[in-house]
Amino acid sequence: MAIPLAYNLRSLLVRKTTTLATALGIALVVFVLASSLMLSRGIRETLVSSGSADNALILRKGSDTELASGVENKYLNMLLAAPGVKKDAQGQPIGTGDVVVVAALDRLNAEAGQIANVLIRGVQENVFTVRPGVRVIEGRPAKPGTDEGIVGKALLGRFKGLNLGSSFELKKGRSVQIVGVFESGGSSFESEVWVDVETLRSSFGREGVFSSLTIALESPTKYDAFAAYAETDKQLGLESFREREYYDKQSEGTTLVISTLGIISAFFFSIGAMIGAMITMYGSVSQRGREIGTLRALGFSRTSILFAFLVESVALAVAGGIFGALLSLITTFFSLSTMNYSTWQEITFRFNASPGIIIGSVIAGGVMGIIGGFLPALRAARTSPIEAMRA
């Protein structure tokens, strides 16, 4: 015979203060856990969305990032002749080469001397054909062969010289004028500055090489044939990646750090929350000795009493977990900046929620209720009915 659920809920409502304190403690843990997971997901989505399933990215073999790569100019035309390469309306193969560097720029409205790394990407004139998801939303595109640039919207108002109409020093004695602002669906490109590739090459002594090549394919199914063509001649020293998979790999280090820190923080918070739940349930058992004795006298088994007190603890934890998970959704309205540990550039991203994160965090709260409530429930189940009635 099971104890009615209404009995458990009434017991929680009677002890409003301790119930609320325990639920809020668990809510805090769930909030921290859900927020850290959304943070990691946001970073990953920001980086992965930079890549297209239809593009192949070429680096020098053995290079983990564009910053460490160098591909000679002549290989671009060679790869544009590969099988499966997409062609434009004029029948020309679509592909481009980029040069990337990281520059230390002064933050805006920050303490004097505070700087951060910003990725500067040298692009060719056809970059918008290769990356159709990128579009200029203010101003105009930079003119090829000039010292003009466009800035990703995530950098606006955060660094000196990166506002529309302003200029920043690319190197000593050479400034770049910002003539446009672009967006790219929230990808990491929005945390970059784009300038003419020849401007960047001549400023940093990178003549004759690209950091990476991006080749548009007819479809993702053409990638294997293209990769085989690109990597056939081992003397060329080229390595091909699916562009989306490349950016996914770039996110691994940063998301691992954020997730680990968040889980560690949630773990220590959860210890306190479980202790709080345990204290609350132990207090409930002590105060309800006569009730327990009466329930045993009415024929309820020890298992039923164990289950009833465990249900109270889990209900309390799930209620707190739901509140904490819903509260964490507020973070999706904010954006943050962090270091990408693969490229050492600062990227801006948003917390990214998902049903899996919300449900998983609530379940984690329920598990805390089970762990924190089990020993008190076991004590209640083992209470002698005679001793309880005498208390």
C-alpha positions in Angstrom: 0.0 0.0 0.0 1.5 3.3 -1.1 1.2 6.6 0.7 -0.8 9.2 -1.3 1.3 11.8 -3.1 -0.9 14.6 -1.6 0.5 13.7 1.8 4.1 14.4 0.6 3.2 17.7 -1.1 1.3 18.9 2.0 4.3 18.1 4.2 6.6 20.2 2.0 4.1 23.2 2.1 3.9 23.0 5.9 7.7 23.6 6.2 7.8 26.6 3.9 11.0 28.2 5.1 13.2 25.1 5.0 11.6 23.9 1.8 12.3 27.2 0.0 15.9 27.4 1.3 16.7 23.9 0.1 15.0 24.4 -3.3 16.9 27.6 -3.9 20.2 25.9 -3.0 19.5 23.2 -5.7 18.3 25.9 -8.1 21.7 27.6 -7.7 23.5 24.4 -8.6 21.3 23.8 -11.6 21.7 27.4 -12.8 25.5 27.1 -12.6 25.5 23.7 -14.4 23.0 24.8 -17.1 24.8 28.1 -17.7 28.2 26.5 -18.1 26.8 24.0 -20.6 25.1 26.7 -22.5 28.3 28.7 -22.5 30.2 25.8 -24.0 27.5 25.2 -26.6 27.5 28.9 -27.5 31.2 28.8 -28.1 31.0 25.7 -30.2 28.1 27.0 -32.3 29.9 30.3 -32.9 32.9 28.5 -34.3 31.2 25.7 -36.1 28.8 28.0 -37.9 31.9 29.7 -39.4 32.3 26.6 -41.6 30.2 25.5 -44.5 29.4 21.9 -45.3 30.0 22.6 -49.0 33.5 24.0 -48.5 36.9 22.4 -48.1 39.7 24.1 -46.2 43.4 23.5 -47.2 46.3 24.0 -44.8 50.0 23.1 -44.9 50.3 19.5 -43.7 51.0 19.3 -40.0 49.4 22.7 -39.2 46.6 22.7 -36.6 45.4 26.3 -37.3 45.5 28.9 -40.1 48.0 30.9 -38.0 50.5 28.2 -38.2 50.0 27.4 -41.9 51.6 28.6 -45.1 50.4 27.5 -48.6 52.1 28.8 -51.7 50.0 30.9 -54.1 50.4 28.5 -57.0 48.4 25.7 -55.2 45.2 27.8 -55.3 44.9 27.5 -59.1 45.9 23.8 -59.0 43.1 23.0 -56.5 40.5 25.0 -58.4 41.1 22.4 -61.2 40.2 19.5 -58.9 37.1 17.4 -59.4 33.9 18.5 -57.7 34.8 22.2 -57.4 31.8 24.4 -57.7 31.6 26.9 -60.6 30.0 30.3 -60.8 27.5 31.6 -63.4 30.5 32.3 -65.8 31.8 28.8 -65.4 34.8 29.9 -63.2 35.7 27.6 -60.2 35.0 29.2 -56.8 37.8 29.4 -54.3 39.8 31.9 -52.4 43.0 32.3 -50.3 43.2 34.0 -46.9 46.1 35.4 -44.8 45.5 35.6 -41.1 47.4 37.3 -38.3 46.6 38.2 -34.7 47.0 41.9 -33.6 47.0 43.3 -30.1 44.6 46.2 -30.0 43.5 48.6 -27.3 40.2 48.0 -25.7 37.7 50.8 -25.8 36.4 52.3 -22.5 38.7 50.1 -20.5 41.7 50.8 -18.3 44.6 52.5 -20.0 47.0 50.0 -21.6 44.5 47.1 -21.6 44.7 45.1 -24.8 43.4 42.0 -26.4 44.1 39.9 -29.5 42.0 40.5 -32.5 42.2 38.3 -35.6 42.9 40.2 -38.9 42.0 38.3 -42.0 43.3 39.3 -45.4 40.8 38.3 -48.0 40.5 38.3 -51.8 37.8 40.2 -53.8 35.7 37.1 -54.3 35.4 36.3 -50.5 31.6 37.0 -50.5 31.1 34.4 -53.3 32.9 31.8 -51.3 31.2 32.8 -48.1 27.7 33.8 -49.1 26.5 33.9 -45.4 28.6 37.0 -44.8 27.0 40.3 -45.7 27.8 44.0 -45.1 25.1 45.6 -43.0 26.6 49.1 -42.6 28.8 51.1 -44.9 30.3 49.3 -47.9 32.8 46.5 -48.7 36.5 47.5 -48.7 37.9 48.3 -52.1 40.5 45.7 -53.3 44.1 47.0 -53.2 43.5 49.7 -50.7 44.1 50.2 -47.0 40.4 49.8 -46.2 38.8 47.2 -44.0 35.5 45.9 -42.7 34.8 44.9 -39.1 32.6 42.1 -37.7 29.7 43.5 -35.7 30.8 41.6 -32.6 33.8 43.9 -32.4 31.9 47.2 -32.6 32.3 49.5 -29.6 34.9 47.2 -28.0 38.2 48.2 -29.5 39.7 51.6 -30.4 39.7 52.3 -34.1 37.2 49.5 -35.0 34.1 51.6 -35.4 32.7 52.6 -38.8 34.6 55.6 -40.1 37.5 55.1 -37.7 41.0 53.7 -38.4 43.5 51.5 -36.6 47.2 50.9 -37.0 47.8 47.6 -38.7 51.5 48.1 -38.2 53.6 51.2 -37.3 53.1 53.8 -39.9 50.3 52.0 -41.7 46.6 52.5 -40.8 43.5 50.8 -42.1 40.3 52.7 -42.5 37.1 50.9 -41.4 34.5 51.5 -44.2 31.9 48.7 -43.4 30.4 46.4 -40.8 29.5 42.8 -41.6 27.6 40.0 -40.0 27.8 36.2 -40.6 24.9 34.6 -38.7 26.7 34.8 -35.3 29.8 32.9 -36.5 33.3 33.6 -35.3 33.9 35.7 -38.4 32.0 38.5 -36.6 34.9 38.7 -34.2 37.4 39.5 -37.0 38.6 42.4 -39.1 38.8 41.8 -42.9 41.3 43.7 -45.0 42.7 43.3 -48.5 44.9 40.2 -48.7 47.8 42.2 -50.4 47.6 44.9 -47.7 48.1 42.3 -45.0 50.8 40.4 -46.9 52.9 43.5 -47.5 52.5 44.6 -43.9 53.6 41.4 -42.3 56.0 40.0 -44.9 53.7 37.2 -46.1 54.2 37.6 -49.8 53.7 34.6 -51.9 51.8 32.5 -49.4 48.3 32.1 -48.0 47.5 31.0 -44.5 44.6 28.8 -45.9 42.7 28.1 -49.1 38.9 27.7 -49.1 37.4 25.8 -52.0 33.7 25.7 -52.7 32.4 22.2 -53.7 29.4 21.2 -55.7 28.1 19.3 -52.7 29.4 17.7 -49.5 29.5 14.3 -51.3 32.3 15.6 -53.5 34.7 16.2 -50.6 36.4 12.7 -50.6 37.3 13.0 -54.3 38.6 16.5 -53.8 40.6 15.6 -50.7 42.2 12.6 -52.6 43.2 15.0 -55.4 44.6 17.6 -53.0 46.6 15.1 -51.0 47.8 12.7 -53.7 51.2 14.4 -54.2 52.8 14.1 -50.8 55.6 16.5 -51.9 53.1 19.4 -52.0 52.5 18.9 -48.2 48.8 19.9 -48.3 46.1 18.7 -45.9 42.4 19.0 -46.6 39.6 19.4 -44.1 35.9 19.7 -44.3 35.5 23.4 -43.3 32.8 22.7 -40.7 34.8 19.9 -39.1 37.9 22.2 -39.0 36.1 24.9 -37.0 34.5 22.2 -34.8 38.0 21.0 -33.9 39.0 24.6 -33.2 36.3 24.9 -30.6 37.4 21.8 -28.6 40.0 23.3 -26.4 37.9 26.3 -25.3 34.7 24.4 -24.8 36.6 21.8 -22.7 38.0 24.4 -20.4 34.6 26.1 -19.9 32.7 22.9 -19.4 35.3 21.5 -17.0 35.3 24.7 -14.9 31.5 24.8 -14.9 31.1 21.1 -13.9 33.7 21.4 -11.1 31.9 24.5 -9.8 28.5 22.8 -10.0 29.9 19.7 -8.2 31.1 21.7 -5.2 27.9 23.7 -5.1 25.9 20.4 -5.3 27.7 19.0 -2.2 26.3 22.0 -0.3 22.9 21.6 -1.8 22.7 17.9 -1.0 23.8 18.5 2.5 21.0 21.1 2.8 18.5 18.7 1.4 19.7 16.0 3.8 19.4 18.4 6.8 15.9 19.4 5.8 14.7 15.8 5.4 16.4 14.8 8.7 14.6 17.6 10.4 11.4 16.5 8.8 11.9 12.9 10.1 12.5 14.1 13.6 9.5 16.4 13.7 7.1 13.8 12.2 7.9 10.9 14.5 4.3 10.5 15.5 3.1 10.7 11.9 5.6 7.9 11.0 4.4 5.8 13.9 0.8 6.3 12.9 1.5 5.4 9.3 3.2 2.2 10.4 0.2 1.4 12.7 -2.1 1.9 9.8 -0.3 -0.8 7.9 2.1 1.1 5.7 5.3 -0.9 5.1 8.8 0.4 5.6 9.3 0.4 1.9 6.3 2.7 1.5 7.6 5.1 4.1 11.1 5.1 2.5 9.5 5.8 -0.9 7.3 8.6 0.5 10.2 10.5 2.1 12.3 10.0 -1.0 9.5 11.4 -3.2 9.4 14.5 -1.0 13.2 15.0 -1.4 13.0 14.4 -5.2 10.0 16.7 -5.6 11.8 19.4 -3.7 14.9 19.0 -5.8 13.1 18.9 -9.1 11.1 22.0 -8.2 14.4 23.8 -7.4 15.9 22.3 -10.6 13.1 23.6 -12.8 13.4 27.1 -11.3 17.2 27.1 -11.8 17.0 25.8 -15.3 14.4 28.4 -16.3 16.5 31.1 -14.6 19.5 30.1 -16.7 17.6 30.9 -19.9 18.0 34.6 -19.0 21.7 34.2 -19.9 20.7 33.7 -23.6 20.0 37.4 -23.8 23.6 38.3 -23.0 26.9 38.0 -25.0 30.3 37.3 -23.6 33.9 37.4 -24.9 36.6 34.8 -24.3 39.9 33.6 -25.6 39.9 30.9 -28.3 42.7 28.7 -27.1 43.4 27.5 -30.6 44.0 30.8 -32.3 44.5 33.1 -29.2 42.0 35.5 -30.6 39.2 37.0 -28.6 35.7 35.8 -29.8 32.3 37.1 -28.8 29.4 34.6 -28.4 26.1 34.0 -26.8 24.9 31.4 -24.3 23.1 28.8 -26.4 20.3 26.8 -24.8 19.0 23.5 -25.9 16.2 21.1 -24.7 18.9 18.5 -23.8 20.7 21.0 -21.6 17.6 22.1 -19.8 16.2 18.6 -19.3 19.6 17.2 -18.3 20.1 19.9 -15.7 16.7 19.3 -14.1 17.5 15.6 -14.0 20.8 16.4 -12.3 18.7 18.3 -9.7 16.5 15.3 -9.2 19.6 13.1 -8.7 20.8 15.5 -5.9 17.4 15.0 -4.3 17.8 11.2 -4.4 21.3 11.4 -2.9 20.5 14.0 -0.3 17.2 12.4 0.7 18.1 8.7 0.8 19.6 8.5 4.3 16.8 10.5 6.0 14.2 8.4 4.2 16.0 5.2 5.3 16.0 6.5 8.9 12.3 7.2 8.7 11.7 3.7 7.3 13.6 2.1 10.1 11.8 4.0 12.9 10.1 1.7 15.3 6.3 2.5 15.4 6.2 2.0 19.2 9.1 4.4 19.8 7.6 6.9 17.4 4.2 6.9 19.1 5.9 7.5 22.5 7.9 10.4 21.2 
